[in-house]
Amino acid sequence: MRATPISKETIDGLITQFGIQDFAKATIREVKMVASEAEKASGVEFIKMEMGIPGLPAAAAGVEAQVRALQDGIAHSYPNIQGLPELKREASRFVKAFIDVDIAPECCIPVCGSMQGTFASFLTCSQTDHAKDTVLFIDPGFPVQKMQLQVMGVKYQTFDVYNYRGDKLRDKLESYLAQGNICSIVYSNPNNPSWICFNEEELRTIGTLATQYDAIVMEDLAYFAMDFRKDLSTPFAPPYQPTVARYTDNYILLISGSKAFSYAGERIGVTCIADKLYHRHYDDLAVRYDGLPFGPVFSTRMLYALSSGTSHSAQYAMAAMLKAASDGTYNFRREVSIYGERAHKLKDIFCRHGFHVVYDKDLDEPIADGFYFTIGYKDMTSGQLAHELMYYGVSAICLVTTGSQQEGLRVCTSFIEDHQYDLLEQRMSIFQENNS
């Protein structure tokens, strides 16, 4: 047995110190905390793969526009709760340019990142009909969205899509919708953490059933156009970002500035609500909110209560970034393609040392390389593998925290530096030797 880069006593002591009883259920922040303290205590550099934080410079177009806005004195003014008109126009144009869907500027509302967009969406969707009190997650997914529902006291159900791709999706999805209690359906595309990408037929299935059972689809596009198997970078020309919006009028698109534009720190995104849904009247909402339709409830009630609007200067940044992308003067997708390159290199290292990719197929295609991928090792459980890798200075979160029923870990590529490939190679050689 070869010595591990970090002693077991150090890692185990910190896990106990932080009160983590089951490492399989450790949150992203808890894993990060243990890794940071272990790095300080041991002096050994950690290869940190647990947090999905952008590792690239923020888009210059956004920074320049925000600085100008601040210099022009915009910080003294409250933003309009409906959003900066210029941003609303550019969001509508961006959706047309890269998704080929028409959404009126009125229905595009800036939010403090997609996190606030999902929170306000959950609040609104869960109050449309008192009989529909449950959110359905097509998992795996972003763990914090379930925490948001826990905070609200809203019920949710979930299923792991691993065994229900393609034709199998319809029956599985309908088995939940037929219960009559589902207000909304949530998924990310590309998916966090598995990086699967629903195709048009699967999206048609979701959209058709959403219409049939009158559920609202929340499509999380945090990793917009990052299926690097296709060139989705040309505005107003196919291929376009796949979307459920082609197959139902019951949808909300959540577009984030964090990953595509590396603008995570300013907490800016846009929630784009289908025109018909925006103007739709629900009896329960009307009683509670003075007769207002869905869209104004979302903005003038939910967002107003949450934050009284979105950072004024950041809205100028988002408008500029969306405009540059739609104009074709800024290829945001080329900027973020490095995540795919990193994933390819990391997968190669892990797989050469006995690991396997858990979500390895997108139907009959190999999974794309992107911001995330998933790994497992022989018959180790998620918790065992995550805990063991900490001894080797490698941190990642367990798939169980994402709603997955598979054993393995989510690996994020965003913080990987060039010199760390050799480090990972060395450490995984020791890991394989110690666990063969």
DRENLO-447731 format. One record per residue (C-alpha): residue number from 1; x, y, z. Coordinates in Angstrom, 3 decimals, m for minus. Example, Ala and Ser with C-alpha at 12.3 -4.5 7.8 and 13.67 -1.06 7.14 Angstrom:
<mikols>
   resi          x          y          z
      1     12.300     m4.500      7.800
      2     13.670     m1.060      7.140
</mikols>
This chain:
<mikols>
   resi          x          y          z
      1      0.000      0.000      0.000
      2      1.547      3.285     m1.149
      3      1.222      6.408      0.944
      4     m1.537      8.780     m0.144
      5     m0.724     12.442     m0.863
      6     m2.807     13.507      2.158
      7     m3.037     11.404      5.296
      8     m6.266      9.643      6.162
      9     m6.060     11.145      9.636
     10     m6.162     14.672      8.214
     11     m9.183     14.051      5.973
     12    m11.116     11.928      8.447
     13    m10.457     14.415     11.228
     14    m11.825     17.302      9.176
     15    m14.915     15.362      8.114
     16    m15.627     14.631     11.772
     17    m14.845     18.219     12.768
     18    m17.372     19.594     10.280
     19    m20.037     17.168     11.480
     20    m20.474     15.362      8.146
     21    m22.003     12.034      9.084
     22    m22.433     10.604      5.580
     23    m19.964     11.844      2.965
     24    m22.249     10.592      0.186
     25    m24.688     13.328      1.193
     26    m22.126     16.081      1.728
     27    m23.130     19.296     m0.027
     28    m20.963     21.111     m2.544
     29    m20.037     23.696      0.083
     30    m19.149     21.044      2.655
     31    m16.884     19.189      0.220
     32    m15.239     22.483     m0.722
     33    m14.737     23.323      2.958
     34    m13.034     20.006      3.723
     35    m10.821     20.326      0.636
     36     m9.767     23.878      1.501
     37     m8.904     23.038      5.107
     38     m7.088     19.843      4.094
     39     m5.036     21.825      1.593
     40     m4.023     24.293      4.315
     41     m3.250     21.574      6.859
     42     m1.217     19.374      4.509
     43      0.340     21.890      2.133
     44     m0.749     19.591     m0.720
     45     m2.500     21.188     m3.679
     46     m6.048     19.942     m4.209
     47     m7.478     19.259     m7.645
     48    m10.873     20.829     m7.029
     49    m13.734     19.468     m9.106
     50    m16.667     19.955     m6.762
     51    m17.934     23.447     m7.611
     52    m19.460     24.557    m10.887
     53    m17.886     27.995    m10.922
     54    m16.714     29.496    m14.243
     55    m12.959     29.422    m14.588
     56    m12.658     31.940    m17.444
     57    m12.462     35.747    m17.567
     58    m15.794     37.575    m17.715
     59    m16.923     38.645    m21.194
     60    m15.284     41.995    m21.957
     61    m18.404     43.391    m23.635
     62    m20.288     42.985    m20.381
     63    m17.588     44.479    m18.180
     64    m17.209     47.531    m20.428
     65    m20.959     48.164    m20.583
     66    m21.388     47.783    m16.825
     67    m18.489     50.115    m16.057
     68    m19.931     52.731    m18.430
     69    m23.323     52.449    m16.779
     70    m21.800     52.909    m13.344
     71    m19.728     55.872    m14.485
     72    m22.872     57.417    m15.939
     73    m24.444     57.259    m12.470
     74    m26.897     54.399    m12.892
     75    m26.145     53.026     m9.405
     76    m28.291     55.718     m7.780
     77    m31.482     54.543     m9.510
     78    m33.727     51.615     m8.726
     79    m34.151     49.372    m11.769
     80    m37.569     48.870    m13.318
     81    m38.978     45.634    m11.872
     82    m39.795     44.485    m15.422
     83    m36.226     45.076    m16.510
     84    m34.122     47.391    m18.629
     85    m35.926     47.815    m21.998
     86    m32.668     47.327    m23.901
     87    m31.997     44.047    m22.099
     88    m35.531     42.813    m22.733
     89    m35.145     43.528    m26.458
     90    m31.754     41.850    m26.645
     91    m32.960     38.803    m24.699
     92    m35.846     38.374    m27.131
     93    m33.439     38.750    m30.055
     94    m30.924     36.302    m28.535
     95    m33.629     33.648    m28.119
     96    m34.559     34.094    m31.764
     97    m30.908     34.056    m32.884
     98    m29.817     30.911    m31.059
     99    m33.019     28.982    m30.304
    100    m35.197     30.161    m33.233
    101    m38.158     30.791    m30.946
    102    m40.221     33.982    m30.770
    103    m40.687     35.446    m27.286
    104    m41.795     39.058    m26.942
    105    m39.432     41.437    m25.105
    106    m42.224     42.039    m22.588
    107    m41.942     38.379    m21.528
    108    m38.157     38.453    m20.951
    109    m37.461     39.480    m17.357
    110    m34.004     39.964    m15.814
    111    m33.280     38.113    m12.583
    112    m30.403     37.885    m10.104
    113    m29.018     34.821    m11.846
    114    m30.979     31.728    m12.824
    115    m31.072     30.777     m9.140
    116    m33.463     33.640     m8.468
    117    m35.253     32.853    m11.719
    118    m35.983     29.302    m10.588
    119    m36.987     30.449     m7.095
    120    m39.518     32.951     m8.457
    121    m40.706     30.430    m11.050
    122    m41.252     27.759     m8.404
    123    m43.222     30.230     m6.294
    124    m45.434     31.233     m9.211
    125    m45.966     27.765    m10.692
    126    m46.796     26.205     m7.326
    127    m49.594     28.749     m6.753
    128    m51.377     28.473    m10.113
    129    m53.668     25.645     m9.007
    130    m54.143     24.458     m5.427
    131    m54.625     20.884     m6.704
    132    m51.194     20.962     m8.345
    133    m48.832     21.286     m5.421
    134    m45.829     19.245     m6.584
    135    m42.801     19.906     m8.801
    136    m41.365     17.068    m10.896
    137    m37.621     16.859    m11.532
    138    m36.233     14.902    m14.442
    139    m32.994     14.046    m12.688
    140    m30.070     14.139    m12.217
    141    m30.091     17.854    m11.610
    142    m28.837     20.854     m9.675
    143    m29.184     19.998     m5.950
    144    m29.899     23.566     m4.833
    145    m33.186     23.687     m6.764
    146    m34.581     21.050     m4.418
    147    m33.291     23.047     m1.484
    148    m35.239     26.041     m2.812
    149    m38.433     23.986     m2.681
    150    m37.540     22.799      0.809
    151    m37.212     26.437      1.875
    152    m40.637     27.206      0.350
    153    m42.305     24.112      1.725
    154    m43.287     22.956     m1.757
    155    m43.414     19.232     m2.463
    156    m41.470     17.579     m5.256
    157    m41.045     14.219     m6.943
    158    m38.133     12.999     m9.001
    159    m36.913     10.219    m11.233
    160    m33.478      9.406    m12.637
    161    m33.680      9.561    m16.437
    162    m30.736      7.125    m16.793
    163    m32.990      4.213    m17.812
    164    m35.732      6.288    m19.445
    165    m34.240      7.905    m22.516
    166    m35.854      7.981    m25.944
    167    m39.149      6.111    m26.302
    168    m39.072      5.081    m22.623
    169    m39.415      8.682    m21.462
    170    m43.103      9.077    m22.349
    171    m44.520      6.332    m20.144
    172    m42.293      7.252    m17.213
    173    m43.133     10.949    m17.396
    174    m46.835     10.318    m17.896
    175    m46.951      8.038    m14.856
    176    m46.267     11.140    m12.719
    177    m48.346     13.660    m14.667
    178    m51.400     11.382    m14.635
    179    m51.565     11.757    m10.842
    180    m52.866     15.288    m11.435
    181    m50.673     17.008     m8.843
    182    m47.706     18.174    m10.960
    183    m47.506     21.939    m11.484
    184    m44.146     22.046    m13.240
    185    m41.463     19.869    m14.822
    186    m37.798     20.817    m14.351
    187    m34.629     19.716    m16.143
    188    m31.386     21.188    m17.468
    189    m30.236     20.816    m21.080
    190    m27.280     20.128    m21.327
    191    m27.719     18.338    m18.061
    192    m25.950     19.146    m14.823
    193    m24.252     16.781    m13.868
    194    m24.513     14.014    m16.473
    195    m24.121     16.237    m19.566
    196    m26.791     14.287    m21.434
    197    m28.686     16.423    m23.953
    198    m32.343     15.760    m24.705
    199    m32.974     15.502    m28.426
    200    m35.912     16.978    m30.326
    201    m38.071     13.849    m29.991
    202    m37.588     13.725    m26.223
    203    m38.360     17.421    m25.977
    204    m41.451     16.897    m28.132
    205    m42.568     14.218    m25.664
    206    m42.055     16.545    m22.696
    207    m43.826     19.437    m24.423
    208    m46.776     17.366    m25.630
    209    m47.369     15.871    m22.192
    210    m46.969     19.272    m20.525
    211    m49.753     20.608    m22.715
    212    m51.930     17.537    m22.194
    213    m51.631     17.645    m18.410
    214    m51.333     21.438    m18.133
    215    m47.934     21.500    m16.420
    216    m45.353     24.263    m16.872
    217    m41.915     23.224    m18.122
    218    m38.942     25.004    m16.572
    219    m36.038     24.507    m18.979
    220    m32.754     25.392    m17.285
    221    m30.339     26.559    m19.991
    222    m27.447     27.383    m17.662
    223    m25.027     25.677    m20.067
    224    m26.468     27.287    m23.145
    225    m25.256     25.846    m26.482
    226    m22.514     23.820    m24.759
    227    m23.194     20.562    m26.592
    228    m19.819     20.737    m28.298
    229    m20.709     17.940    m30.723
    230    m22.642     20.531    m32.733
    231    m21.722     24.028    m33.854
    232    m24.441     26.114    m32.220
    233    m22.455     29.342    m32.448
    234    m23.901     31.048    m35.557
    235    m26.744     33.467    m34.813
    236    m29.930     33.215    m36.886
    237    m28.763     30.003    m38.586
    238    m29.249     26.309    m37.808
    239    m28.457     24.192    m35.929
    240    m30.188     25.822    m32.981
    241    m30.179     25.045    m29.269
    242    m32.796     22.271    m28.803
    243    m35.759     23.366    m26.702
    244    m39.163     22.287    m25.450
    245    m40.463     25.691    m26.581
    246    m41.152     24.261    m30.039
    247    m43.677     21.794    m28.624
    248    m45.719     23.607    m25.951
    249    m46.845     27.065    m24.891
    250    m46.362     26.110    m21.224
    251    m42.684     26.913    m20.776
    252    m40.163     29.096    m18.992
    253    m36.599     29.351    m20.324
    254    m33.910     30.201    m17.783
    255    m30.904     31.838    m19.457
    256    m27.904     32.541    m17.251
    257    m25.020     34.933    m17.670
    258    m22.859     32.829    m15.365
    259    m21.500     30.060    m17.580
    260    m21.922     31.146    m21.210
    261    m20.526     34.613    m20.488
    262    m18.501     33.810    m17.332
    263    m20.408     36.573    m15.559
    264    m21.285     34.615    m12.436
    265    m20.186     37.227     m9.905
    266    m22.722     39.852    m10.943
    267    m25.715     37.479    m10.520
    268    m27.483     38.213    m13.778
    269    m29.761     36.130    m15.952
    270    m33.023     36.369    m17.881
    271    m36.210     34.389    m17.379
    272    m38.064     34.103    m20.686
    273    m41.721     33.151    m20.321
    274    m43.770     31.925    m23.287
    275    m46.040     34.709    m24.526
    276    m49.256     32.745    m23.949
    277    m48.171     31.664    m20.467
    278    m47.124     35.205    m19.577
    279    m50.615     36.523    m20.333
    280    m52.515     33.507    m19.027
    281    m54.967     33.976    m16.156
    282    m55.152     31.290    m13.470
    283    m58.084     31.372    m11.064
    284    m55.940     30.762     m7.975
    285    m53.422     33.460     m8.947
    286    m56.229     35.909     m9.725
    287    m57.745     35.477     m6.273
    288    m54.419     35.863     m4.510
    289    m52.932     38.655     m6.665
    290    m55.758     40.987     m7.642
    291    m56.570     39.367    m10.971
    292    m53.051     39.527    m12.390
    293    m51.975     37.039    m15.074
    294    m48.949     34.727    m14.723
    295    m46.190     37.039    m16.014
    296    m46.978     40.106    m13.900
    297    m47.374     37.871    m10.837
    298    m43.866     36.566    m11.528
    299    m42.371     40.058    m11.824
    300    m44.447     42.532     m9.813
    301    m45.162     40.156     m6.937
    302    m42.512     37.421     m6.672
    303    m39.440     39.324     m7.874
    304    m40.540     42.516     m6.180
    305    m40.870     40.696     m2.870
    306    m37.545     38.899     m3.311
    307    m35.197     41.698     m4.332
    308    m37.087     44.697     m5.706
    309    m35.410     44.107     m9.049
    310    m32.094     43.043    m10.504
    311    m28.759     44.891    m10.285
    312    m29.184     47.889    m12.581
    313    m25.629     48.015    m13.913
    314    m25.483     44.230    m14.448
    315    m28.508     44.522    m16.719
    316    m26.467     46.791    m19.008
    317    m23.739     44.134    m19.005
    318    m26.145     41.340    m19.914
    319    m27.733     43.425    m22.663
    320    m24.326     44.123    m24.189
    321    m23.243     40.469    m24.060
    322    m26.463     39.232    m25.635
    323    m26.239     41.910    m28.332
    324    m22.633     41.054    m29.181
    325    m23.547     37.366    m29.447
    326    m26.572     38.031    m31.668
    327    m24.603     40.492    m33.800
    328    m21.966     37.809    m34.354
    329    m19.186     40.017    m32.988
    330    m18.679     37.831    m29.902
    331    m18.552     34.053    m30.183
    332    m19.307     33.093    m26.595
    333    m19.348     29.417    m27.462
    334    m15.775     29.471    m28.748
    335    m14.697     31.032    m25.458
    336    m16.226     28.248    m23.348
    337    m15.174     25.349    m25.590
    338    m12.103     24.924    m23.371
    339    m14.370     23.136    m20.886
    340    m14.908     20.395    m23.446
    341    m11.174     20.116    m24.077
    342    m10.527     19.762    m20.355
    343    m13.229     17.103    m19.998
    344    m11.666     15.051    m22.785
    345     m8.250     15.086    m21.098
    346     m9.640     14.345    m17.643
    347    m11.805     11.449    m18.844
    348     m8.775      9.942    m20.534
    349     m6.739     10.052    m17.311
    350     m9.495      8.599    m15.147
    351    m10.401      5.843    m17.608
    352     m6.774      4.743    m18.023
    353     m6.643      4.176    m14.283
    354     m9.677      1.940    m13.932
    355    m12.499      4.485    m13.684
    356    m15.532      4.504    m15.944
    357    m17.881      7.249    m17.135
    358    m21.248      6.632    m15.443
    359    m23.508      8.523    m17.842
    360    m21.492      7.483    m20.867
    361    m24.131      7.519    m23.606
    362    m26.524     10.087    m25.000
    363    m28.981      7.557    m26.419
    364    m26.755      5.819    m28.989
    365    m24.067      8.538    m29.080
    366    m21.084      8.913    m26.758
    367    m21.727     11.621    m24.180
    368    m20.426     15.079    m25.125
    369    m17.374     16.582    m23.458
    370    m18.358     19.644    m21.472
    371    m18.528     21.511    m18.189
    372    m19.356     18.329    m16.220
    373    m19.005     14.576    m16.537
    374    m19.542     11.628    m14.216
    375    m17.154      8.920    m12.999
    376    m17.367      5.685    m11.037
    377    m14.815      3.136     m9.883
    378    m15.516     m0.603     m9.853
    379    m18.072     m1.438     m7.161
    380    m17.340      1.535     m4.892
    381    m20.374      3.476     m3.698
    382    m20.540      7.217     m4.318
    383    m19.662      7.996     m0.706
    384    m16.753      5.579     m0.584
    385    m15.270      6.942     m3.808
    386    m15.659     10.618     m2.878
    387    m14.154      9.999      0.559
    388    m11.271      7.924     m0.813
    389    m10.365     10.484     m3.485
    390     m9.978     13.149     m0.808
    391     m6.900     11.254      0.421
    392     m5.456     11.844     m3.052
    393     m6.217     15.553     m3.052
    394     m9.169     15.270     m5.460
    395    m12.591     16.665     m4.517
    396    m15.939     16.016     m6.242
    397    m19.572     15.624     m5.192
    398    m21.612     12.421     m5.116
    399    m24.251     11.762     m7.741
    400    m26.762     10.873     m5.040
    401    m26.974     14.588     m4.133
    402    m28.144     15.349     m7.698
    403    m31.061     12.923     m7.629
    404    m29.183     10.223     m9.514
    405    m29.624      6.586     m8.515
    406    m26.247      5.652    m10.002
    407    m23.066      5.200     m7.972
    408    m20.440      7.751     m8.873
    409    m19.302     11.358     m8.752
    410    m19.852     14.606    m10.619
    411    m16.626     16.097    m11.958
    412    m16.496     19.790    m12.892
    413    m13.828     20.947    m15.346
    414    m13.951     24.673    m14.660
    415    m11.034     25.058    m12.233
    416     m8.568     22.630    m13.836
    417     m5.217     24.199    m14.600
    418     m2.713     22.914    m17.158
    419     m0.194     21.646    m14.603
    420     m2.864     19.594    m12.825
    421     m3.185     16.964    m15.552
    422      0.233     15.585    m14.589
    423     m0.700     15.797    m10.910
    424     m3.908     13.870    m11.531
    425     m2.044     11.272    m13.573
    426      0.407     10.682    m10.731
    427     m2.247     10.528     m8.050
    428     m4.595      8.240     m9.970
    429     m1.690      5.856    m10.597
    430     m1.290      5.555     m6.828
    431     m5.061      5.286     m6.385
    432     m5.264      2.444     m8.900
    433     m2.367      0.633     m7.289
    434     m3.921      0.959     m3.833
    435     m7.403     m0.081     m4.993
    436     m6.659     m2.816     m7.529
</mikols>
